[in-house]
Amino acid sequence: MGTVPEAPASITAEGTTPHTQNQAHPTVYELMARVMGDVRNVSKNGQNKAQNYSFRGYLG
């Protein structure tokens, strides 16, 4: 097996990089927050009678 190369400094989580200065596009965290704002509760209304347990399911 070979060694894994170290990530370039521009994509590590330490400090600012040229990539963090481009605010023309939302960050992945902003996009995740938008998606989670649209997520609704999925009720636990499914029932497995053979093993006698309820489960969450979505029939959209």
PyMOL Python script that loads the backbone (N, CA, C, O; Angstrom):
from pymol import cmd

cmd.read_pdbstr("""\
ATOM      1  N   MET A   1       0.826  -1.184   0.000  1.00  0.00           N
ATOM      2  CA  MET A   1       0.000   0.000   0.000  1.00  0.00           C
ATOM      3  C   MET A   1       0.867   1.242   0.000  1.00  0.00           C
ATOM      4  O   MET A   1       1.924   1.280   0.630  1.00  0.00           O
ATOM      5  N   GLY A   2       0.409   2.255  -0.712  1.00  0.00           N
ATOM      6  CA  GLY A   2       1.118   3.524  -0.729  1.00  0.00           C
ATOM      7  C   GLY A   2       0.650   4.424   0.392  1.00  0.00           C
ATOM      8  O   GLY A   2      -0.309   4.117   1.099  1.00  0.00           O
ATOM      9  N   THR A   3       1.330   5.523   0.542  1.00  0.00           N
ATOM     10  CA  THR A   3       0.919   6.493   1.552  1.00  0.00           C
ATOM     11  C   THR A   3      -0.110   7.439   0.965  1.00  0.00           C
ATOM     12  O   THR A   3      -0.128   7.687  -0.240  1.00  0.00           O
ATOM     13  N   VAL A   4      -0.953   7.958   1.818  1.00  0.00           N
ATOM     14  CA  VAL A   4      -1.988   8.903   1.393  1.00  0.00           C
ATOM     15  C   VAL A   4      -1.367  10.294   1.351  1.00  0.00           C
ATOM     16  O   VAL A   4      -0.775  10.729   2.339  1.00  0.00           O
ATOM     17  N   PRO A   5      -1.490  11.001   0.227  1.00  0.00           N
ATOM     18  CA  PRO A   5      -0.910  12.348   0.171  1.00  0.00           C
ATOM     19  C   PRO A   5      -1.653  13.313   1.082  1.00  0.00           C
ATOM     20  O   PRO A   5      -2.857  13.172   1.297  1.00  0.00           O
ATOM     21  N   GLU A   6      -0.943  14.280   1.608  1.00  0.00           N
ATOM     22  CA  GLU A   6      -1.555  15.277   2.475  1.00  0.00           C
ATOM     23  C   GLU A   6      -2.367  16.249   1.635  1.00  0.00           C
ATOM     24  O   GLU A   6      -1.975  16.592   0.520  1.00  0.00           O
ATOM     25  N   ALA A   7      -3.504  16.696   2.174  1.00  0.00           N
ATOM     26  CA  ALA A   7      -4.370  17.629   1.449  1.00  0.00           C
ATOM     27  C   ALA A   7      -3.670  18.972   1.304  1.00  0.00           C
ATOM     28  O   ALA A   7      -2.970  19.400   2.222  1.00  0.00           O
ATOM     29  N   PRO A   8      -3.843  19.645   0.170  1.00  0.00           N
ATOM     30  CA  PRO A   8      -3.265  20.978   0.008  1.00  0.00           C
ATOM     31  C   PRO A   8      -3.836  21.933   1.054  1.00  0.00           C
ATOM     32  O   PRO A   8      -4.969  21.754   1.501  1.00  0.00           O
ATOM     33  N   ALA A   9      -3.076  22.927   1.440  1.00  0.00           N
ATOM     34  CA  ALA A   9      -3.492  23.867   2.483  1.00  0.00           C
ATOM     35  C   ALA A   9      -4.771  24.595   2.115  1.00  0.00           C
ATOM     36  O   ALA A   9      -5.513  25.003   3.008  1.00  0.00           O
ATOM     37  N   SER A  10      -5.059  24.772   0.829  1.00  0.00           N
ATOM     38  CA  SER A  10      -6.224  25.546   0.421  1.00  0.00           C
ATOM     39  C   SER A  10      -7.544  24.842   0.719  1.00  0.00           C
ATOM     40  O   SER A  10      -8.596  25.480   0.679  1.00  0.00           O
ATOM     41  N   ILE A  11      -7.516  23.549   1.015  1.00  0.00           N
ATOM     42  CA  ILE A  11      -8.776  22.858   1.279  1.00  0.00           C
ATOM     43  C   ILE A  11      -8.846  22.292   2.691  1.00  0.00           C
ATOM     44  O   ILE A  11      -9.711  21.465   2.980  1.00  0.00           O
ATOM     45  N   THR A  12      -7.964  22.716   3.561  1.00  0.00           N
ATOM     46  CA  THR A  12      -8.052  22.267   4.949  1.00  0.00           C
ATOM     47  C   THR A  12      -8.973  23.194   5.717  1.00  0.00           C
ATOM     48  O   THR A  12      -9.303  24.279   5.237  1.00  0.00           O
ATOM     49  N   ALA A  13      -9.386  22.785   6.886  1.00  0.00           N
ATOM     50  CA  ALA A  13     -10.332  23.560   7.688  1.00  0.00           C
ATOM     51  C   ALA A  13      -9.626  24.586   8.567  1.00  0.00           C
ATOM     52  O   ALA A  13     -10.275  25.247   9.378  1.00  0.00           O
ATOM     53  N   GLU A  14      -8.341  24.731   8.426  1.00  0.00           N
ATOM     54  CA  GLU A  14      -7.591  25.630   9.298  1.00  0.00           C
ATOM     55  C   GLU A  14      -7.370  26.976   8.620  1.00  0.00           C
ATOM     56  O   GLU A  14      -6.693  27.056   7.595  1.00  0.00           O
ATOM     57  N   GLY A  15      -7.931  28.014   9.182  1.00  0.00           N
ATOM     58  CA  GLY A  15      -7.707  29.357   8.659  1.00  0.00           C
ATOM     59  C   GLY A  15      -8.483  29.649   7.390  1.00  0.00           C
ATOM     60  O   GLY A  15      -9.160  28.781   6.839  1.00  0.00           O
ATOM     61  N   THR A  16      -8.371  30.899   6.936  1.00  0.00           N
ATOM     62  CA  THR A  16      -9.064  31.298   5.724  1.00  0.00           C
ATOM     63  C   THR A  16      -8.255  30.899   4.500  1.00  0.00           C
ATOM     64  O   THR A  16      -7.031  30.788   4.554  1.00  0.00           O
ATOM     65  N   THR A  17      -8.945  30.691   3.422  1.00  0.00           N
ATOM     66  CA  THR A  17      -8.313  30.352   2.152  1.00  0.00           C
ATOM     67  C   THR A  17      -8.932  31.204   1.068  1.00  0.00           C
ATOM     68  O   THR A  17      -9.958  31.838   1.315  1.00  0.00           O
ATOM     69  N   PRO A  18      -8.362  31.250  -0.115  1.00  0.00           N
ATOM     70  CA  PRO A  18      -8.984  31.997  -1.203  1.00  0.00           C
ATOM     71  C   PRO A  18     -10.404  31.513  -1.501  1.00  0.00           C
ATOM     72  O   PRO A  18     -11.220  32.277  -2.016  1.00  0.00           O
ATOM     73  N   HIS A  19     -10.705  30.255  -1.182  1.00  0.00           N
ATOM     74  CA  HIS A  19     -12.028  29.706  -1.472  1.00  0.00           C
ATOM     75  C   HIS A  19     -13.104  30.299  -0.574  1.00  0.00           C
ATOM     76  O   HIS A  19     -14.267  30.360  -0.973  1.00  0.00           O
ATOM     77  N   THR A  20     -12.741  30.739   0.638  1.00  0.00           N
ATOM     78  CA  THR A  20     -13.745  31.264   1.556  1.00  0.00           C
ATOM     79  C   THR A  20     -14.134  32.697   1.225  1.00  0.00           C
ATOM     80  O   THR A  20     -15.124  33.203   1.753  1.00  0.00           O
ATOM     81  N   GLN A  21     -13.383  33.350   0.373  1.00  0.00           N
ATOM     82  CA  GLN A  21     -13.672  34.743   0.051  1.00  0.00           C
ATOM     83  C   GLN A  21     -14.705  34.890  -1.056  1.00  0.00           C
ATOM     84  O   GLN A  21     -15.228  35.987  -1.248  1.00  0.00           O
ATOM     85  N   ASN A  22     -15.014  33.844  -1.779  1.00  0.00           N
ATOM     86  CA  ASN A  22     -15.990  33.900  -2.870  1.00  0.00           C
ATOM     87  C   ASN A  22     -17.381  33.684  -2.301  1.00  0.00           C
ATOM     88  O   ASN A  22     -17.790  32.544  -2.081  1.00  0.00           O
ATOM     89  N   GLN A  23     -18.110  34.762  -2.060  1.00  0.00           N
ATOM     90  CA  GLN A  23     -19.442  34.662  -1.482  1.00  0.00           C
ATOM     91  C   GLN A  23     -20.534  34.730  -2.551  1.00  0.00           C
ATOM     92  O   GLN A  23     -21.708  34.884  -2.213  1.00  0.00           O
ATOM     93  N   ALA A  24     -20.175  34.618  -3.827  1.00  0.00           N
ATOM     94  CA  ALA A  24     -21.166  34.646  -4.890  1.00  0.00           C
ATOM     95  C   ALA A  24     -22.065  33.409  -4.830  1.00  0.00           C
ATOM     96  O   ALA A  24     -23.206  33.448  -5.291  1.00  0.00           O
ATOM     97  N   HIS A  25     -21.559  32.323  -4.267  1.00  0.00           N
ATOM     98  CA  HIS A  25     -22.316  31.073  -4.160  1.00  0.00           C
ATOM     99  C   HIS A  25     -22.487  30.738  -2.687  1.00  0.00           C
ATOM    100  O   HIS A  25     -21.570  30.967  -1.899  1.00  0.00           O
ATOM    101  N   PRO A  26     -23.642  30.198  -2.296  1.00  0.00           N
ATOM    102  CA  PRO A  26     -23.834  29.826  -0.884  1.00  0.00           C
ATOM    103  C   PRO A  26     -22.890  28.693  -0.494  1.00  0.00           C
ATOM    104  O   PRO A  26     -22.507  27.870  -1.325  1.00  0.00           O
ATOM    105  N   THR A  27     -22.527  28.668   0.775  1.00  0.00           N
ATOM    106  CA  THR A  27     -21.673  27.591   1.260  1.00  0.00           C
ATOM    107  C   THR A  27     -22.500  26.318   1.407  1.00  0.00           C
ATOM    108  O   THR A  27     -23.730  26.358   1.369  1.00  0.00           O
ATOM    109  N   VAL A  28     -21.825  25.207   1.573  1.00  0.00           N
ATOM    110  CA  VAL A  28     -22.530  23.944   1.744  1.00  0.00           C
ATOM    111  C   VAL A  28     -23.359  23.973   3.026  1.00  0.00           C
ATOM    112  O   VAL A  28     -24.415  23.344   3.094  1.00  0.00           O
ATOM    113  N   TYR A  29     -22.886  24.704   4.047  1.00  0.00           N
ATOM    114  CA  TYR A  29     -23.630  24.797   5.303  1.00  0.00           C
ATOM    115  C   TYR A  29     -24.906  25.619   5.118  1.00  0.00           C
ATOM    116  O   TYR A  29     -25.941  25.291   5.698  1.00  0.00           O
ATOM    117  N   GLU A  30     -24.839  26.676   4.320  1.00  0.00           N
ATOM    118  CA  GLU A  30     -26.039  27.459   4.031  1.00  0.00           C
ATOM    119  C   GLU A  30     -27.049  26.630   3.251  1.00  0.00           C
ATOM    120  O   GLU A  30     -28.250  26.699   3.513  1.00  0.00           O
ATOM    121  N   LEU A  31     -26.567  25.853   2.298  1.00  0.00           N
ATOM    122  CA  LEU A  31     -27.465  24.995   1.523  1.00  0.00           C
ATOM    123  C   LEU A  31     -28.094  23.919   2.402  1.00  0.00           C
ATOM    124  O   LEU A  31     -29.279  23.618   2.260  1.00  0.00           O
ATOM    125  N   MET A  32     -27.311  23.340   3.305  1.00  0.00           N
ATOM    126  CA  MET A  32     -27.860  22.324   4.212  1.00  0.00           C
ATOM    127  C   MET A  32     -28.934  22.931   5.101  1.00  0.00           C
ATOM    128  O   MET A  32     -29.952  22.289   5.362  1.00  0.00           O
ATOM    129  N   ALA A  33     -28.725  24.154   5.570  1.00  0.00           N
ATOM    130  CA  ALA A  33     -29.722  24.817   6.413  1.00  0.00           C
ATOM    131  C   ALA A  33     -31.010  25.052   5.636  1.00  0.00           C
ATOM    132  O   ALA A  33     -32.101  24.906   6.185  1.00  0.00           O
ATOM    133  N   ARG A  34     -30.893  25.413   4.368  1.00  0.00           N
ATOM    134  CA  ARG A  34     -32.090  25.611   3.539  1.00  0.00           C
ATOM    135  C   ARG A  34     -32.856  24.305   3.363  1.00  0.00           C
ATOM    136  O   ARG A  34     -34.083  24.279   3.460  1.00  0.00           O
ATOM    137  N   VAL A  35     -32.135  23.234   3.108  1.00  0.00           N
ATOM    138  CA  VAL A  35     -32.784  21.925   2.936  1.00  0.00           C
ATOM    139  C   VAL A  35     -33.464  21.504   4.232  1.00  0.00           C
ATOM    140  O   VAL A  35     -34.612  21.059   4.213  1.00  0.00           O
ATOM    141  N   MET A  36     -32.771  21.640   5.352  1.00  0.00           N
ATOM    142  CA  MET A  36     -33.347  21.223   6.627  1.00  0.00           C
ATOM    143  C   MET A  36     -34.559  22.072   6.993  1.00  0.00           C
ATOM    144  O   MET A  36     -35.434  21.612   7.725  1.00  0.00           O
ATOM    145  N   GLY A  37     -34.622  23.301   6.495  1.00  0.00           N
ATOM    146  CA  GLY A  37     -35.803  24.132   6.712  1.00  0.00           C
ATOM    147  C   GLY A  37     -37.029  23.576   6.020  1.00  0.00           C
ATOM    148  O   GLY A  37     -38.157  23.842   6.437  1.00  0.00           O
ATOM    149  N   ASP A  38     -36.815  22.802   4.958  1.00  0.00           N
ATOM    150  CA  ASP A  38     -37.919  22.194   4.214  1.00  0.00           C
ATOM    151  C   ASP A  38     -38.288  20.804   4.722  1.00  0.00           C
ATOM    152  O   ASP A  38     -39.339  20.278   4.356  1.00  0.00           O
ATOM    153  N   VAL A  39     -37.452  20.206   5.548  1.00  0.00           N
ATOM    154  CA  VAL A  39     -37.697  18.847   6.029  1.00  0.00           C
ATOM    155  C   VAL A  39     -38.829  18.875   7.050  1.00  0.00           C
ATOM    156  O   VAL A  39     -38.855  19.722   7.943  1.00  0.00           O
ATOM    157  N   ARG A  40     -39.734  17.967   6.910  1.00  0.00           N
ATOM    158  CA  ARG A  40     -40.867  17.863   7.831  1.00  0.00           C
ATOM    159  C   ARG A  40     -40.790  16.546   8.590  1.00  0.00           C
ATOM    160  O   ARG A  40     -40.046  15.639   8.215  1.00  0.00           O
ATOM    161  N   ASN A  41     -41.557  16.457   9.644  1.00  0.00           N
ATOM    162  CA  ASN A  41     -41.597  15.263  10.469  1.00  0.00           C
ATOM    163  C   ASN A  41     -42.104  14.071   9.666  1.00  0.00           C
ATOM    164  O   ASN A  41     -43.076  14.181   8.918  1.00  0.00           O
ATOM    165  N   VAL A  42     -41.450  12.955   9.827  1.00  0.00           N
ATOM    166  CA  VAL A  42     -41.925  11.697   9.240  1.00  0.00           C
ATOM    167  C   VAL A  42     -42.430  10.858  10.399  1.00  0.00           C
ATOM    168  O   VAL A  42     -41.653  10.386  11.229  1.00  0.00           O
ATOM    169  N   SER A  43     -43.741  10.678  10.445  1.00  0.00           N
ATOM    170  CA  SER A  43     -44.327   9.986  11.585  1.00  0.00           C
ATOM    171  C   SER A  43     -44.012   8.491  11.569  1.00  0.00           C
ATOM    172  O   SER A  43     -43.709   7.904  10.530  1.00  0.00           O
ATOM    173  N   LYS A  44     -44.093   7.914  12.730  1.00  0.00           N
ATOM    174  CA  LYS A  44     -43.814   6.486  12.915  1.00  0.00           C
ATOM    175  C   LYS A  44     -45.136   5.739  12.826  1.00  0.00           C
ATOM    176  O   LYS A  44     -45.637   5.219  13.823  1.00  0.00           O
ATOM    177  N   ASN A  45     -45.697   5.690  11.621  1.00  0.00           N
ATOM    178  CA  ASN A  45     -47.015   5.096  11.459  1.00  0.00           C
ATOM    179  C   ASN A  45     -46.984   3.754  10.736  1.00  0.00           C
ATOM    180  O   ASN A  45     -48.036   3.143  10.548  1.00  0.00           O
ATOM    181  N   GLY A  46     -45.820   3.282  10.328  1.00  0.00           N
ATOM    182  CA  GLY A  46     -45.724   1.954   9.725  1.00  0.00           C
ATOM    183  C   GLY A  46     -45.703   0.886  10.809  1.00  0.00           C
ATOM    184  O   GLY A  46     -45.229   1.141  11.916  1.00  0.00           O
ATOM    185  N   GLN A  47     -46.200  -0.279  10.515  1.00  0.00           N
ATOM    186  CA  GLN A  47     -46.240  -1.340  11.512  1.00  0.00           C
ATOM    187  C   GLN A  47     -45.798  -2.654  10.887  1.00  0.00           C
ATOM    188  O   GLN A  47     -46.376  -3.106   9.898  1.00  0.00           O
ATOM    189  N   ASN A  48     -44.776  -3.263  11.464  1.00  0.00           N
ATOM    190  CA  ASN A  48     -44.350  -4.598  11.073  1.00  0.00           C
ATOM    191  C   ASN A  48     -44.997  -5.555  12.052  1.00  0.00           C
ATOM    192  O   ASN A  48     -44.561  -5.671  13.197  1.00  0.00           O
ATOM    193  N   LYS A  49     -46.022  -6.230  11.610  1.00  0.00           N
ATOM    194  CA  LYS A  49     -46.794  -7.101  12.508  1.00  0.00           C
ATOM    195  C   LYS A  49     -46.064  -8.401  12.819  1.00  0.00           C
ATOM    196  O   LYS A  49     -46.261  -8.977  13.888  1.00  0.00           O
ATOM    197  N   ALA A  50     -45.220  -8.872  11.897  1.00  0.00           N
ATOM    198  CA  ALA A  50     -44.504 -10.127  12.133  1.00  0.00           C
ATOM    199  C   ALA A  50     -43.534 -10.012  13.303  1.00  0.00           C
ATOM    200  O   ALA A  50     -43.455 -10.918  14.133  1.00  0.00           O
ATOM    201  N   GLN A  51     -42.786  -8.891  13.379  1.00  0.00           N
ATOM    202  CA  GLN A  51     -41.841  -8.683  14.485  1.00  0.00           C
ATOM    203  C   GLN A  51     -42.381  -7.702  15.518  1.00  0.00           C
ATOM    204  O   GLN A  51     -41.698  -7.406  16.499  1.00  0.00           O
ATOM    205  N   ASN A  52     -43.579  -7.200  15.318  1.00  0.00           N
ATOM    206  CA  ASN A  52     -44.273  -6.319  16.239  1.00  0.00           C
ATOM    207  C   ASN A  52     -43.470  -5.047  16.583  1.00  0.00           C
ATOM    208  O   ASN A  52     -43.139  -4.804  17.743  1.00  0.00           O
ATOM    209  N   TYR A  53     -43.169  -4.250  15.555  1.00  0.00           N
ATOM    210  CA  TYR A  53     -42.549  -2.961  15.816  1.00  0.00           C
ATOM    211  C   TYR A  53     -43.058  -1.925  14.830  1.00  0.00           C
ATOM    212  O   TYR A  53     -43.482  -2.257  13.723  1.00  0.00           O
ATOM    213  N   SER A  54     -43.012  -0.670  15.246  1.00  0.00           N
ATOM    214  CA  SER A  54     -43.416   0.439  14.402  1.00  0.00           C
ATOM    215  C   SER A  54     -42.186   1.020  13.727  1.00  0.00           C
ATOM    216  O   SER A  54     -41.087   0.974  14.279  1.00  0.00           O
ATOM    217  N   PHE A  55     -42.372   1.563  12.539  1.00  0.00           N
ATOM    218  CA  PHE A  55     -41.253   2.174  11.829  1.00  0.00           C
ATOM    219  C   PHE A  55     -41.709   3.437  11.127  1.00  0.00           C
ATOM    220  O   PHE A  55     -42.896   3.648  10.879  1.00  0.00           O
ATOM    221  N   ARG A  56     -40.725   4.272  10.813  1.00  0.00           N
ATOM    222  CA  ARG A  56     -40.996   5.511  10.078  1.00  0.00           C
ATOM    223  C   ARG A  56     -40.968   5.194   8.590  1.00  0.00           C
ATOM    224  O   ARG A  56     -40.117   4.447   8.108  1.00  0.00           O
ATOM    225  N   GLY A  57     -41.909   5.775   7.885  1.00  0.00           N
ATOM    226  CA  GLY A  57     -41.943   5.566   6.452  1.00  0.00           C
ATOM    227  C   GLY A  57     -42.621   6.738   5.774  1.00  0.00           C
ATOM    228  O   GLY A  57     -43.360   7.494   6.404  1.00  0.00           O
ATOM    229  N   TYR A  58     -42.368   6.878   4.513  1.00  0.00           N
ATOM    230  CA  TYR A  58     -42.972   7.961   3.751  1.00  0.00           C
ATOM    231  C   TYR A  58     -43.523   7.394   2.460  1.00  0.00           C
ATOM    232  O   TYR A  58     -42.796   6.788   1.673  1.00  0.00           O
ATOM    233  N   LEU A  59     -44.796   7.593   2.253  1.00  0.00           N
ATOM    234  CA  LEU A  59     -45.426   7.166   1.009  1.00  0.00           C
ATOM    235  C   LEU A  59     -45.921   8.441   0.317  1.00  0.00           C
ATOM    236  O   LEU A  59     -47.083   8.826   0.444  1.00  0.00           O
ATOM    237  N   GLY A  60     -45.021   9.072  -0.405  1.00  0.00           N
ATOM    238  CA  GLY A  60     -45.339  10.353  -1.013  1.00  0.00           C
ATOM    239  C   GLY A  60     -45.802  10.195  -2.372  1.00  0.00           C
ATOM    240  O   GLY A  60     -46.116  11.183  -3.036  1.00  0.00           O
TER     241      GLY A  60
END
""", "prot")
cmd.dss("prot")
cmd.show_as("cartoon", "prot")
cmd.util.cbc("prot")
cmd.orient("prot")
